[in-house]
Amino acid sequence: MQITDEGFFIAYLPIFQPTSTVGTTMSDFMDPTLGMVYAMSRIAQLIGSWGIKGA
């Protein structure tokens, strides 16, 4: 799972490397936001799989 997570961030890294000041400000806001959304979706998938196993 760690390799998958690293691959996700590596794949999106160029998007968060803008040259303009406005782009840098947006990347500072968007990068952690996408990371949070991605982490929450992964947690939701784990909880869902555990629920299926529990049933």
C-alpha positions, 0 to 999 in steps of 0.5 A, spaced: 500 500 500 505 504 501 508 503 494 501 505 491 501 511 495 508 513 493 506 512 486 500 517 487 504 522 489 509 522 484 504 521 479 501 528 481 507 531 483 508 535 477 501 539 477 504 542 484 510 545 481 508 551 478 513 557 476 508 563 477 507 566 484 499 564 484 500 557 482 505 556 488 499 559 492 494 554 489 499 548 490 500 550 497 493 549 498 491 544 493 497 539 495 495 537 502 487 538 500 488 532 495 492 528 500 487 529 505 481 527 500 486 521 498 487 518 505 480 519 507 478 515 501 483 509 502 481 509 510 473 508 507 476 503 503 479 499 508 473 500 513 468 497 507 473 491 506 473 490 514 465 491 514 465 485 508 469 481 512 466 482 519 459 480 515 
